[in-house]
Amino acid sequence: MFAVAYFIIGMTVLSVCAIATNGALDAGGAYYMISRALGPEFGGSIGIMFFLANVCGSALYVLGLVEAVVDSFGIPPGQKSGTGVHVLPQSYWYELLYGTILLALCLVVCLVGASIYAKATFLIFLIVAAVLGTILVSFFATRPLGVPIRMPHHNSSETENGNFTGFSLATLRENLGGGYGVDYTTGQMMSFSSVFAVMFNGCTGIMAGSNMSGDLKRPSYSIPRGTISAVLFTYLVYNLLAFLMCATCSRTLLQKDYGFLRDISIFPPLVTVGIYAATLSAAMSNLIGASRILYALARDDLFGRALALAKKTSASGNPIMAVILSWLVVQLVLFSGKLNTIAGVVTTFFLLVYATVNLACLALEWASAPNFRPTFRYFSWHTCLLGIAGCCVMMFLISPVSASASLGFLLLLLLALHYLSPSSTWGYISQALIFHQVRKYLLMLDVRKDHVKFWRPQMLLMVQNPRSSPRLIDFVNDLKKSGLYVLGHVELQDLDALPSDPLQPQQDSWLGLVDKLNVKAFVSLTLAPSVRHGVRQLLFTSGLGGMRPNTLVLGFYDDAAPQDGLARHPAFTSAREELPLGFPPLRAPAAPKLLSPREYVGIVADALKMLRNVLLARQLESLDKAWELRRAASPPPTIHVWPVNLLRPDSARYADTCSLFLLQMACVLNMARAWRRARLRLFLCVEAGAMPGAQEDKLRQLLKDLRIQAQIQLVPWDAVVRLHWQAQRGTPAEDEDEEEGAAVNFPANATRVSDEYVRAANKLVLEQGPAPAVRFLYLPRPPADTSLYPLYLRQLELLTRGLGPTVLVHGVSAVTSTQL
């Protein structure tokens, strides 16, 4: 038993020493260490458990002291009045009274302060040492004798004889086996684990020193030295005593007479004094320990007003109210009166706290933060793990029920603190551990092993001012399908002319926005002389390793006046939240734009050159997703998909990379939880002579292969195409036999179609009712001739005019897979 107990304690002490020598310590001992290492949730919940452990421990020692006093001075059961020193009446209420008086004595010492407590404990240490000395001498000096044993706790005056045999091999042999008997306080049969539960309390005092961490002059110097020497010294003394008793006293004497050391001592009264001194000091050390933990908890404000009282201290800094509150709780525990029952609970609590101390040290070691460099080096993550394992195994062996109950209680406290306690400035170990793991996995994410089967959209959404685009931010969050999502922003300034980086102060506003809108996005801000340069920078540098944006999303370039959508967004209207500060007011409709039409199309061209897919989102601020998707009674909302290049009617191909990417994006949106009710509707543009049935079957087969569920609708568009050819008759026909790869790169597509044709195409799209929640259209490549950029943009504007929420899509990467 001692080996098991000291193994657990030894491992824990190594962890305590490691944490204690890594930076300054304050009041609260183990609680302070755990809370600063594992954060407020763990700290607060374990703090409460540790407080209860110390409180119950204090009650346990007071009851033990009462038992010893009654044993010496109590009136024997069955007699009306005592003789000689036996004057104290014995009953539950009387014993409670004695306990209360003794506890009041402890309270007085603790109220006076830590210095008198330290003096008192030193005095007690000397007394106990002297008593131990006389007992060790007695084993050798006393002659063999028979000891009559009164059976104090069975109401009869029968006696039995126990023997003190002196050193004898026969006695030693007889005592070596385990012979568990019935416990006199509960009447239950004892076993290894139930005896261990009572015995372990004799070993928990070694943490008393670290509980006093706030009262020590140099805690990080004293705690390791004091604690380790206490462990070694008590381990030796306990084992020596056990061996000497085992070799000299008969089993009857050991089991039935708790005061047998008095009977065999050369100076009996001194043993009595020693027992009183030891239990009194233990009761006091636990009471003062409990009060220091309560004070530390109150000072950290984890439980708000509940513990506000416990912050009050005397002029000398002694936490008076915390001591009084702890005393009250101990007094309540005394009512239970059953020594060994309390012992089991206390042991479970202590084991749980020790396991967490080891866990704190393990987490610090595993996070391998450069600032964790304790001056105490004799520990490793192995010792921490062994400590945790030892504590957990013994906890469940002692009492599976109380172990489960205390773990449940711990979890409840953890959850309550997680949601209710204010955020702390202590730093969270979880962040350090997450960083450590994420870096490891990012290194394992190899771009060369990418496969189209596991392709996912990784979005870079450029936001000029979040006030005008909260719904777009929300929409792209639905489109990302658990891929990377980065909000990019370009600040047009020159760092040479500035005293410091203007982006740092903005970072918090952006992160606050991400939290409020509840989107899973990173934020990437940059300084650049022009928007186009800034977007290039972000496309080149955003992301890390295998997590880089593959799709650029831009708002549409038109003359609509920007609206403040943030003020109307449910995240800010419902909770009467302050609007996130730090975002400038919107541009006035008359004010010039930050970027020209040519620069805007240039950004699209740049992205395509860098092999990034491009999405242009128009009028998405008018998409009320909540309303669209909540109309439960009405027919489900639809997503319209036009996989044909409407600005190039002569290349009506459905299976090019861009059309497939468009299909994929619509399908991804449909897979998002908020959009599951929506239905995909695919439009197939057909001309009179072109066998529409065959085209439809081909498309249906393609959808089947890609496992995309969509309704196909045939749209005759002869009238629209006729307009196109009429416009073309004036120009000589160009070479039509381009191969597929070149078909994407129409050298001069913007010159080919007339405005009249584009308006007709726009009308064609608009006529396909009922109006959908959102439309996906094919975005043609910008022309190679940059002087045609403004014309290209105007035709896109004409094509999407009045269509409501529309996404123009151009894909350059193969994203769909038909194989397993």
Helices and strands as residue ranges (DSSP letters): H 2-20, H 29-38, H 40-73, H 92-112, H 114-141, E 145-150, E 159-164, H 169-176, H 192-200, G 204-207, H 208-211, H 219-248, H 251-256, H 260-264, H 268-299, G 304-311, H 320-334, H 339-367, H 381-398, H 400-420, H 429-444, G 447-449, G 452-454, E 459-462, G 466-468, H 470-479, E 485-492, G 495-497, H 503-517, E 522-528, H 531-541, E 551-555, H 565-568, H 570-573, H 597-609, E 613-618, G 620-622, H 625-630, E 638-642, G 649-651, H 657-671, G 673-675, E 679-686, H 692-705, E 711-716, H 718-728, H 740-743, H 749-752, H 755-767, E 774-778, G 786-788, H 789-800, E 806-810
